[in-house]
Amino acid sequence: MLDITVGYLLGKTEDDTLFKDPVMLKRLKELNKLPNSDKEHILYALDGLLQNVKAKQTYS
């Protein structure tokens, strides 16, 4: 087994460890099972949290 992602092989990402974390994969699978409206709400909230953290890092 190559132990790399398809995205890495296709040149879509430089990060060869992307999506190897089993906990994150489990979360993504659970998220994918939800109705689209619920997914949209969760991703909207997650995007806001990520933006907040990035802003803190930028101004720290």
PQR file of N, CA, C, O and H, with PARSE charges and radii, in Angstrom:
ATOM      1  N   MET A   1       0.843  -1.180   0.000 -0.4000 1.5000
ATOM      2  CA  MET A   1       0.000   0.000   0.000 -0.0000 2.0000
ATOM      3  C   MET A   1       0.890   1.247   0.000  0.5500 1.7000
ATOM      4  O   MET A   1       1.898   1.294   0.706 -0.5500 1.4000
ATOM      5  N   LEU A   2       0.523   2.234  -0.778 -0.4000 1.5000
ATOM      6  CA  LEU A   2       1.326   3.443  -0.900 -0.0000 2.0000
ATOM      7  C   LEU A   2       1.184   4.386   0.280  0.5500 1.7000
ATOM      8  O   LEU A   2       2.074   5.196   0.538 -0.5500 1.4000
ATOM      9  H   LEU A   2      -0.296   2.195  -1.352  0.4000 1.0000
ATOM     10  N   ASP A   3       0.068   4.288   1.003 -0.4000 1.5000
ATOM     11  CA  ASP A   3      -0.181   5.137   2.166 -0.0000 2.0000
ATOM     12  C   ASP A   3      -0.206   6.617   1.818  0.5500 1.7000
ATOM     13  O   ASP A   3       0.284   7.451   2.579 -0.5500 1.4000
ATOM     14  H   ASP A   3      -0.655   3.630   0.794  0.4000 1.0000
ATOM     15  N   ILE A   4      -0.788   6.942   0.646 -0.4000 1.5000
ATOM     16  CA  ILE A   4      -1.021   8.332   0.251 -0.0000 2.0000
ATOM     17  C   ILE A   4      -2.425   8.453  -0.299  0.5500 1.7000
ATOM     18  O   ILE A   4      -3.066   7.449  -0.611 -0.5500 1.4000
ATOM     19  H   ILE A   4      -1.187   6.264   0.027  0.4000 1.0000
ATOM     20  N   THR A   5      -2.903   9.672  -0.418 -0.4000 1.5000
ATOM     21  CA  THR A   5      -4.268   9.880  -0.871 -0.0000 2.0000
ATOM     22  C   THR A   5      -4.331  10.004  -2.391  0.5500 1.7000
ATOM     23  O   THR A   5      -3.328  10.272  -3.052 -0.5500 1.4000
ATOM     24  H   THR A   5      -2.383  10.488  -0.164  0.4000 1.0000
ATOM     25  N   VAL A   6      -5.528   9.804  -2.924 -0.4000 1.5000
ATOM     26  CA  VAL A   6      -5.754   9.979  -4.351 -0.0000 2.0000
ATOM     27  C   VAL A   6      -5.511  11.437  -4.736  0.5500 1.7000
ATOM     28  O   VAL A   6      -4.927  11.715  -5.784 -0.5500 1.4000
ATOM     29  H   VAL A   6      -6.343   9.587  -2.387  0.4000 1.0000
ATOM     30  N   GLY A   7      -5.953  12.356  -3.900 -0.4000 1.5000
ATOM     31  CA  GLY A   7      -5.739  13.776  -4.158 -0.0000 2.0000
ATOM     32  C   GLY A   7      -4.272  14.115  -4.309  0.5500 1.7000
ATOM     33  O   GLY A   7      -3.899  14.916  -5.166 -0.5500 1.4000
ATOM     34  H   GLY A   7      -6.427  12.130  -3.050  0.4000 1.0000
ATOM     35  N   TYR A   8      -3.451  13.517  -3.492 -0.4000 1.5000
ATOM     36  CA  TYR A   8      -2.011  13.739  -3.585 -0.0000 2.0000
ATOM     37  C   TYR A   8      -1.474  13.180  -4.899  0.5500 1.7000
ATOM     38  O   TYR A   8      -0.670  13.827  -5.570 -0.5500 1.4000
ATOM     39  H   TYR A   8      -3.754  12.866  -2.795  0.4000 1.0000
ATOM     40  N   LEU A   9      -1.914  11.991  -5.262 -0.4000 1.5000
ATOM     41  CA  LEU A   9      -1.458  11.382  -6.508 -0.0000 2.0000
ATOM     42  C   LEU A   9      -1.876  12.197  -7.728  0.5500 1.7000
ATOM     43  O   LEU A   9      -1.148  12.264  -8.718 -0.5500 1.4000
ATOM     44  H   LEU A   9      -2.567  11.465  -4.717  0.4000 1.0000
ATOM     45  N   LEU A  10      -3.049  12.813  -7.650 -0.4000 1.5000
ATOM     46  CA  LEU A  10      -3.551  13.599  -8.772 -0.0000 2.0000
ATOM     47  C   LEU A  10      -3.036  15.037  -8.751  0.5500 1.7000
ATOM     48  O   LEU A  10      -3.381  15.836  -9.622 -0.5500 1.4000
ATOM     49  H   LEU A  10      -3.641  12.758  -6.845  0.4000 1.0000
ATOM     50  N   GLY A  11      -2.218  15.361  -7.765 -0.4000 1.5000
ATOM     51  CA  GLY A  11      -1.665  16.708  -7.690 -0.0000 2.0000
ATOM     52  C   GLY A  11      -2.637  17.739  -7.149  0.5500 1.7000
ATOM     53  O   GLY A  11      -2.411  18.940  -7.302 -0.5500 1.4000
ATOM     54  H   GLY A  11      -1.938  14.712  -7.058  0.4000 1.0000
ATOM     55  N   LYS A  12      -3.705  17.295  -6.524 -0.4000 1.5000
ATOM     56  CA  LYS A  12      -4.716  18.209  -5.984 -0.0000 2.0000
ATOM     57  C   LYS A  12      -4.273  18.814  -4.665  0.5500 1.7000
ATOM     58  O   LYS A  12      -4.782  19.862  -4.267 -0.5500 1.4000
ATOM     59  H   LYS A  12      -3.889  16.320  -6.400  0.4000 1.0000
ATOM     60  N   THR A  13      -3.340  18.181  -3.984 -0.4000 1.5000
ATOM     61  CA  THR A  13      -2.881  18.665  -2.686 -0.0000 2.0000
ATOM     62  C   THR A  13      -1.398  18.352  -2.517  0.5500 1.7000
ATOM     63  O   THR A  13      -0.892  17.358  -3.039 -0.5500 1.4000
ATOM     64  H   THR A  13      -2.926  17.330  -4.308  0.4000 1.0000
ATOM     65  N   GLU A  14      -0.732  19.200  -1.795 -0.4000 1.5000
ATOM     66  CA  GLU A  14       0.673  18.965  -1.462 -0.0000 2.0000
ATOM     67  C   GLU A  14       0.785  18.137  -0.180  0.5500 1.7000
ATOM     68  O   GLU A  14       1.834  17.559   0.105 -0.5500 1.4000
ATOM     69  H   GLU A  14      -1.144  20.007  -1.371  0.4000 1.0000
ATOM     70  N   ASP A  15      -0.297  18.085   0.581 -0.4000 1.5000
ATOM     71  CA  ASP A  15      -0.305  17.426   1.888 -0.0000 2.0000
ATOM     72  C   ASP A  15      -0.593  15.938   1.717  0.5500 1.7000
ATOM     73  O   ASP A  15      -1.738  15.553   1.483 -0.5500 1.4000
ATOM     74  H   ASP A  15      -1.149  18.554   0.350  0.4000 1.0000
ATOM     75  N   ASP A  16       0.433  15.100   1.831 -0.4000 1.5000
ATOM     76  CA  ASP A  16       0.234  13.668   1.640 -0.0000 2.0000
ATOM     77  C   ASP A  16      -0.392  12.990   2.855  0.5500 1.7000
ATOM     78  O   ASP A  16      -0.652  11.787   2.813 -0.5500 1.4000
ATOM     79  H   ASP A  16       1.364  15.412   2.022  0.4000 1.0000
ATOM     80  N   THR A  17      -0.640  13.722   3.929 -0.4000 1.5000
ATOM     81  CA  THR A  17      -1.277  13.135   5.105 -0.0000 2.0000
ATOM     82  C   THR A  17      -2.746  13.528   5.209  0.5500 1.7000
ATOM     83  O   THR A  17      -3.426  13.140   6.159 -0.5500 1.4000
ATOM     84  H   THR A  17      -0.429  14.699   3.964  0.4000 1.0000
ATOM     85  N   LEU A  18      -3.236  14.288   4.247 -0.4000 1.5000
ATOM     86  CA  LEU A  18      -4.622  14.738   4.258 -0.0000 2.0000
ATOM     87  C   LEU A  18      -5.568  13.540   4.288  0.5500 1.7000
ATOM     88  O   LEU A  18      -5.420  12.608   3.499 -0.5500 1.4000
ATOM     89  H   LEU A  18      -2.683  14.603   3.475  0.4000 1.0000
ATOM     90  N   PHE A  19      -6.515  13.567   5.176 -0.4000 1.5000
ATOM     91  CA  PHE A  19      -7.550  12.540   5.330 -0.0000 2.0000
ATOM     92  C   PHE A  19      -7.019  11.191   5.785  0.5500 1.7000
ATOM     93  O   PHE A  19      -7.667  10.171   5.554 -0.5500 1.4000
ATOM     94  H   PHE A  19      -6.636  14.324   5.817  0.4000 1.0000
ATOM     95  N   LYS A  20      -5.871  11.160   6.419 -0.4000 1.5000
ATOM     96  CA  LYS A  20      -5.374   9.903   6.979 -0.0000 2.0000
ATOM     97  C   LYS A  20      -5.762   9.744   8.439  0.5500 1.7000
ATOM     98  O   LYS A  20      -5.669   8.650   8.995 -0.5500 1.4000
ATOM     99  H   LYS A  20      -5.344  11.989   6.607  0.4000 1.0000
ATOM    100  N   ASP A  21      -6.197  10.832   9.059 -0.4000 1.5000
ATOM    101  CA  ASP A  21      -6.591  10.789  10.467 -0.0000 2.0000
ATOM    102  C   ASP A  21      -7.922  10.038  10.584  0.5500 1.7000
ATOM    103  O   ASP A  21      -8.943  10.521  10.094 -0.5500 1.4000
ATOM    104  H   ASP A  21      -6.272  11.721   8.608  0.4000 1.0000
ATOM    105  N   PRO A  22      -7.925   8.865  11.226 -0.5600 1.5000
ATOM    106  CA  PRO A  22      -9.147   8.066  11.302  0.2800 2.0000
ATOM    107  C   PRO A  22     -10.299   8.779  12.007  0.5500 1.7000
ATOM    108  O   PRO A  22     -11.460   8.560  11.661 -0.5500 1.4000
ATOM    109  N   VAL A  23     -10.001   9.616  12.974 -0.4000 1.5000
ATOM    110  CA  VAL A  23     -11.060  10.346  13.681 -0.0000 2.0000
ATOM    111  C   VAL A  23     -11.722  11.351  12.739  0.5500 1.7000
ATOM    112  O   VAL A  23     -12.946  11.483  12.730 -0.5500 1.4000
ATOM    113  H   VAL A  23      -9.058   9.794  13.255  0.4000 1.0000
ATOM    114  N   MET A  24     -10.909  12.061  11.943 -0.4000 1.5000
ATOM    115  CA  MET A  24     -11.462  13.017  10.991 -0.0000 2.0000
ATOM    116  C   MET A  24     -12.245  12.298   9.894  0.5500 1.7000
ATOM    117  O   MET A  24     -13.298  12.773   9.468 -0.5500 1.4000
ATOM    118  H   MET A  24      -9.914  11.953  11.950  0.4000 1.0000
ATOM    119  N   LEU A  25     -11.739  11.171   9.443 -0.4000 1.5000
ATOM    120  CA  LEU A  25     -12.469  10.397   8.436 -0.0000 2.0000
ATOM    121  C   LEU A  25     -13.820   9.949   8.955  0.5500 1.7000
ATOM    122  O   LEU A  25     -14.816   9.999   8.234 -0.5500 1.4000
ATOM    123  H   LEU A  25     -10.884  10.786   9.789  0.4000 1.0000
ATOM    124  N   LYS A  26     -13.857   9.514  10.202 -0.4000 1.5000
ATOM    125  CA  LYS A  26     -15.125   9.092  10.806 -0.0000 2.0000
ATOM    126  C   LYS A  26     -16.097  10.262  10.851  0.5500 1.7000
ATOM    127  O   LYS A  26     -17.276  10.103  10.535 -0.5500 1.4000
ATOM    128  H   LYS A  26     -13.047   9.474  10.788  0.4000 1.0000
ATOM    129  N   ARG A  27     -15.610  11.431  11.240 -0.4000 1.5000
ATOM    130  CA  ARG A  27     -16.464  12.622  11.294 -0.0000 2.0000
ATOM    131  C   ARG A  27     -16.996  12.985   9.919  0.5500 1.7000
ATOM    132  O   ARG A  27     -18.172  13.317   9.771 -0.5500 1.4000
ATOM    133  H   ARG A  27     -14.652  11.560  11.496  0.4000 1.0000
ATOM    134  N   LEU A  28     -16.136  12.923   8.916 -0.4000 1.5000
ATOM    135  CA  LEU A  28     -16.570  13.254   7.560 -0.0000 2.0000
ATOM    136  C   LEU A  28     -17.615  12.261   7.052  0.5500 1.7000
ATOM    137  O   LEU A  28     -18.568  12.647   6.374 -0.5500 1.4000
ATOM    138  H   LEU A  28     -15.180  12.653   9.037  0.4000 1.0000
ATOM    139  N   LYS A  29     -17.434  10.997   7.378 -0.4000 1.5000
ATOM    140  CA  LYS A  29     -18.421   9.988   6.976 -0.0000 2.0000
ATOM    141  C   LYS A  29     -19.754  10.234   7.657  0.5500 1.7000
ATOM    142  O   LYS A  29     -20.805  10.105   7.030 -0.5500 1.4000
ATOM    143  H   LYS A  29     -16.661  10.683   7.928  0.4000 1.0000
ATOM    144  N   GLU A  30     -19.719  10.588   8.937 -0.4000 1.5000
ATOM    145  CA  GLU A  30     -20.954  10.890   9.660 -0.0000 2.0000
ATOM    146  C   GLU A  30     -21.624  12.125   9.075  0.5500 1.7000
ATOM    147  O   GLU A  30     -22.843  12.156   8.906 -0.5500 1.4000
ATOM    148  H   GLU A  30     -18.865  10.693   9.446  0.4000 1.0000
ATOM    149  N   LEU A  31     -20.833  13.130   8.771 -0.4000 1.5000
ATOM    150  CA  LEU A  31     -21.359  14.355   8.174 -0.0000 2.0000
ATOM    151  C   LEU A  31     -21.996  14.050   6.827  0.5500 1.7000
ATOM    152  O   LEU A  31     -23.058  14.585   6.507 -0.5500 1.4000
ATOM    153  H   LEU A  31     -19.843  13.104   8.909  0.4000 1.0000
ATOM    154  N   ASN A  32     -21.368  13.212   6.050 -0.4000 1.5000
ATOM    155  CA  ASN A  32     -21.865  12.889   4.719 -0.0000 2.0000
ATOM    156  C   ASN A  32     -23.212  12.176   4.749  0.5500 1.7000
ATOM    157  O   ASN A  32     -23.960  12.236   3.772 -0.5500 1.4000
ATOM    158  H   ASN A  32     -20.506  12.778   6.310  0.4000 1.0000
ATOM    159  N   LYS A  33     -23.532  11.509   5.843 -0.4000 1.5000
ATOM    160  CA  LYS A  33     -24.795  10.784   5.973 -0.0000 2.0000
ATOM    161  C   LYS A  33     -25.969  11.709   6.295  0.5500 1.7000
ATOM    162  O   LYS A  33     -27.124  11.305   6.162 -0.5500 1.4000
ATOM    163  H   LYS A  33     -22.924  11.461   6.636  0.4000 1.0000
ATOM    164  N   LEU A  34     -25.689  12.936   6.715 -0.4000 1.5000
ATOM    165  CA  LEU A  34     -26.734  13.863   7.128 -0.0000 2.0000
ATOM    166  C   LEU A  34     -27.463  14.454   5.927  0.5500 1.7000
ATOM    167  O   LEU A  34     -26.932  14.482   4.817 -0.5500 1.4000
ATOM    168  H   LEU A  34     -24.750  13.264   6.823  0.4000 1.0000
ATOM    169  N   PRO A  35     -28.692  14.929   6.164 -0.5600 1.5000
ATOM    170  CA  PRO A  35     -29.391  15.651   5.088  0.2800 2.0000
ATOM    171  C   PRO A  35     -28.595  16.899   4.688  0.5500 1.7000
ATOM    172  O   PRO A  35     -27.882  17.480   5.506 -0.5500 1.4000
ATOM    173  N   ASN A  36     -28.727  17.299   3.430 -0.4000 1.5000
ATOM    174  CA  ASN A  36     -27.957  18.426   2.907 -0.0000 2.0000
ATOM    175  C   ASN A  36     -28.115  19.695   3.730  0.5500 1.7000
ATOM    176  O   ASN A  36     -27.138  20.415   3.940 -0.5500 1.4000
ATOM    177  H   ASN A  36     -29.306  16.828   2.765  0.4000 1.0000
ATOM    178  N   SER A  37     -29.318  19.982   4.196 -0.4000 1.5000
ATOM    179  CA  SER A  37     -29.518  21.215   4.967 -0.0000 2.0000
ATOM    180  C   SER A  37     -28.716  21.186   6.271  0.5500 1.7000
ATOM    181  O   SER A  37     -28.159  22.204   6.682 -0.5500 1.4000
ATOM    182  H   SER A  37     -30.111  19.397   4.026  0.4000 1.0000
ATOM    183  N   ASP A  38     -28.661  20.033   6.910 -0.4000 1.5000
ATOM    184  CA  ASP A  38     -27.871  19.908   8.136 -0.0000 2.0000
ATOM    185  C   ASP A  38     -26.379  20.045   7.831  0.5500 1.7000
ATOM    186  O   ASP A  38     -25.648  20.703   8.571 -0.5500 1.4000
ATOM    187  H   ASP A  38     -29.114  19.207   6.576  0.4000 1.0000
ATOM    188  N   LYS A  39     -25.933  19.422   6.741 -0.4000 1.5000
ATOM    189  CA  LYS A  39     -24.527  19.538   6.341 -0.0000 2.0000
ATOM    190  C   LYS A  39     -24.167  21.002   6.094  0.5500 1.7000
ATOM    191  O   LYS A  39     -23.120  21.475   6.537 -0.5500 1.4000
ATOM    192  H   LYS A  39     -26.527  18.887   6.141  0.4000 1.0000
ATOM    193  N   GLU A  40     -25.035  21.707   5.390 -0.4000 1.5000
ATOM    194  CA  GLU A  40     -24.770  23.110   5.086 -0.0000 2.0000
ATOM    195  C   GLU A  40     -24.619  23.935   6.360  0.5500 1.7000
ATOM    196  O   GLU A  40     -23.725  24.777   6.450 -0.5500 1.4000
ATOM    197  H   GLU A  40     -25.885  21.323   5.030  0.4000 1.0000
ATOM    198  N   HIS A  41     -25.482  23.701   7.340 -0.4000 1.5000
ATOM    199  CA  HIS A  41     -25.414  24.439   8.602 -0.0000 2.0000
ATOM    200  C   HIS A  41     -24.127  24.124   9.359  0.5500 1.7000
ATOM    201  O   HIS A  41     -23.471  25.024   9.882 -0.5500 1.4000
ATOM    202  H   HIS A  41     -26.208  23.017   7.267  0.4000 1.0000
ATOM    203  N   ILE A  42     -23.776  22.867   9.414 -0.4000 1.5000
ATOM    204  CA  ILE A  42     -22.552  22.465  10.122 -0.0000 2.0000
ATOM    205  C   ILE A  42     -21.324  23.042   9.434  0.5500 1.7000
ATOM    206  O   ILE A  42     -20.429  23.560  10.101 -0.5500 1.4000
ATOM    207  H   ILE A  42     -24.309  22.135   8.988  0.4000 1.0000
ATOM    208  N   LEU A  43     -21.270  22.959   8.113 -0.4000 1.5000
ATOM    209  CA  LEU A  43     -20.120  23.483   7.380 -0.0000 2.0000
ATOM    210  C   LEU A  43     -20.036  25.007   7.482  0.5500 1.7000
ATOM    211  O   LEU A  43     -18.941  25.567   7.526 -0.5500 1.4000
ATOM    212  H   LEU A  43     -21.997  22.538   7.571  0.4000 1.0000
ATOM    213  N   TYR A  44     -21.187  25.674   7.519 -0.4000 1.5000
ATOM    214  CA  TYR A  44     -21.199  27.129   7.691 -0.0000 2.0000
ATOM    215  C   TYR A  44     -20.588  27.498   9.049  0.5500 1.7000
ATOM    216  O   TYR A  44     -19.767  28.410   9.146 -0.5500 1.4000
ATOM    217  H   TYR A  44     -22.077  25.218   7.484  0.4000 1.0000
ATOM    218  N   ALA A  45     -21.003  26.777  10.087 -0.4000 1.5000
ATOM    219  CA  ALA A  45     -20.470  27.037  11.426 -0.0000 2.0000
ATOM    220  C   ALA A  45     -18.972  26.707  11.473  0.5500 1.7000
ATOM    221  O   ALA A  45     -18.193  27.457  12.061 -0.5500 1.4000
ATOM    222  H   ALA A  45     -21.670  26.036  10.008  0.4000 1.0000
ATOM    223  N   LEU A  46     -18.577  25.619  10.874 -0.4000 1.5000
ATOM    224  CA  LEU A  46     -17.170  25.226  10.849 -0.0000 2.0000
ATOM    225  C   LEU A  46     -16.328  26.260  10.101  0.5500 1.7000
ATOM    226  O   LEU A  46     -15.242  26.625  10.552 -0.5500 1.4000
ATOM    227  H   LEU A  46     -19.210  25.009  10.396  0.4000 1.0000
ATOM    228  N   ASP A  47     -16.829  26.727   8.968 -0.4000 1.5000
ATOM    229  CA  ASP A  47     -16.113  27.759   8.213 -0.0000 2.0000
ATOM    230  C   ASP A  47     -15.914  29.015   9.050  0.5500 1.7000
ATOM    231  O   ASP A  47     -14.851  29.633   9.008 -0.5500 1.4000
ATOM    232  H   ASP A  47     -17.711  26.431   8.602  0.4000 1.0000
ATOM    233  N   GLY A  48     -16.944  29.393   9.815 -0.4000 1.5000
ATOM    234  CA  GLY A  48     -16.826  30.558  10.686 -0.0000 2.0000
ATOM    235  C   GLY A  48     -15.777  30.366  11.764  0.5500 1.7000
ATOM    236  O   GLY A  48     -15.001  31.278  12.051 -0.5500 1.4000
ATOM    237  H   GLY A  48     -17.808  28.891   9.849  0.4000 1.0000
ATOM    238  N   LEU A  49     -15.749  29.198  12.355 -0.4000 1.5000
ATOM    239  CA  LEU A  49     -14.752  28.903  13.380 -0.0000 2.0000
ATOM    240  C   LEU A  49     -13.340  28.903  12.802  0.5500 1.7000
ATOM    241  O   LEU A  49     -12.416  29.437  13.415 -0.5500 1.4000
ATOM    242  H   LEU A  49     -16.378  28.457  12.122  0.4000 1.0000
ATOM    243  N   LEU A  50     -13.175  28.309  11.632 -0.4000 1.5000
ATOM    244  CA  LEU A  50     -11.865  28.296  10.986 -0.0000 2.0000
ATOM    245  C   LEU A  50     -11.398  29.710  10.641  0.5500 1.7000
ATOM    246  O   LEU A  50     -10.227  30.047  10.818 -0.5500 1.4000
ATOM    247  H   LEU A  50     -13.925  27.875  11.134  0.4000 1.0000
ATOM    248  N   GLN A  51     -12.314  30.519  10.155 -0.4000 1.5000
ATOM    249  CA  GLN A  51     -11.979  31.909   9.827 -0.0000 2.0000
ATOM    250  C   GLN A  51     -11.546  32.669  11.071  0.5500 1.7000
ATOM    251  O   GLN A  51     -10.613  33.470  11.020 -0.5500 1.4000
ATOM    252  H   GLN A  51     -13.265  30.245  10.011  0.4000 1.0000
ATOM    253  N   ASN A  52     -12.217  32.422  12.179 -0.4000 1.5000
ATOM    254  CA  ASN A  52     -11.877  33.070  13.446 -0.0000 2.0000
ATOM    255  C   ASN A  52     -10.471  32.681  13.897  0.5500 1.7000
ATOM    256  O   ASN A  52      -9.691  33.539  14.308 -0.5500 1.4000
ATOM    257  H   ASN A  52     -12.975  31.771  12.220  0.4000 1.0000
ATOM    258  N   VAL A  53     -10.151  31.410  13.821 -0.4000 1.5000
ATOM    259  CA  VAL A  53      -8.822  30.934  14.223 -0.0000 2.0000
ATOM    260  C   VAL A  53      -7.743  31.520  13.321  0.5500 1.7000
ATOM    261  O   VAL A  53      -6.690  31.936  13.804 -0.5500 1.4000
ATOM    262  H   VAL A  53     -10.785  30.712  13.487  0.4000 1.0000
ATOM    263  N   LYS A  54      -7.997  31.557  12.017 -0.4000 1.5000
ATOM    264  CA  LYS A  54      -7.023  32.136  11.084 -0.0000 2.0000
ATOM    265  C   LYS A  54      -6.785  33.608  11.372  0.5500 1.7000
ATOM    266  O   LYS A  54      -5.654  34.090  11.305 -0.5500 1.4000
ATOM    267  H   LYS A  54      -8.852  31.219  11.625  0.4000 1.0000
ATOM    268  N   ALA A  55      -7.859  34.320  11.691 -0.4000 1.5000
ATOM    269  CA  ALA A  55      -7.723  35.744  12.007 -0.0000 2.0000
ATOM    270  C   ALA A  55      -6.897  35.934  13.279  0.5500 1.7000
ATOM    271  O   ALA A  55      -6.049  36.824  13.342 -0.5500 1.4000
ATOM    272  H   ALA A  55      -8.778  33.930  11.745  0.4000 1.0000
ATOM    273  N   LYS A  56      -7.140  35.107  14.282 -0.4000 1.5000
ATOM    274  CA  LYS A  56      -6.361  35.181  15.517 -0.0000 2.0000
ATOM    275  C   LYS A  56      -4.885  34.918  15.242  0.5500 1.7000
ATOM    276  O   LYS A  56      -4.022  35.601  15.793 -0.5500 1.4000
ATOM    277  H   LYS A  56      -7.828  34.384  14.231  0.4000 1.0000
ATOM    278  N   GLN A  57      -4.589  33.943  14.401 -0.4000 1.5000
ATOM    279  CA  GLN A  57      -3.212  33.605  14.060 -0.0000 2.0000
ATOM    280  C   GLN A  57      -2.546  34.752  13.301  0.5500 1.7000
ATOM    281  O   GLN A  57      -1.369  35.045  13.510 -0.5500 1.4000
ATOM    282  H   GLN A  57      -5.291  33.388  13.953  0.4000 1.0000
ATOM    283  N   THR A  58      -3.294  35.384  12.436 -0.4000 1.5000
ATOM    284  CA  THR A  58      -2.747  36.483  11.642 -0.0000 2.0000
ATOM    285  C   THR A  58      -2.393  37.677  12.499  0.5500 1.7000
ATOM    286  O   THR A  58      -1.369  38.324  12.279 -0.5500 1.4000
ATOM    287  H   THR A  58      -4.250  35.146  12.266  0.4000 1.0000
ATOM    288  N   TYR A  59      -3.241  37.977  13.484 -0.4000 1.5000
ATOM    289  CA  TYR A  59      -3.058  39.181  14.284 -0.0000 2.0000
ATOM    290  C   TYR A  59      -2.351  38.920  15.598  0.5500 1.7000
ATOM    291  O   TYR A  59      -2.252  39.818  16.435 -0.5500 1.4000
ATOM    292  H   TYR A  59      -4.073  37.452  13.663  0.4000 1.0000
ATOM    293  N   SER A  60      -1.861  37.718  15.793 -0.4000 1.5000
ATOM    294  CA  SER A  60      -1.133  37.399  17.043 -0.0000 2.0000
ATOM    295  C   SER A  60       0.330  37.713  16.924  0.5500 1.7000
ATOM    296  O   SER A  60       1.085  37.507  17.875 -0.5500 1.4000
ATOM    297  H   SER A  60      -1.941  36.989  15.113  0.4000 1.0000
TER
END
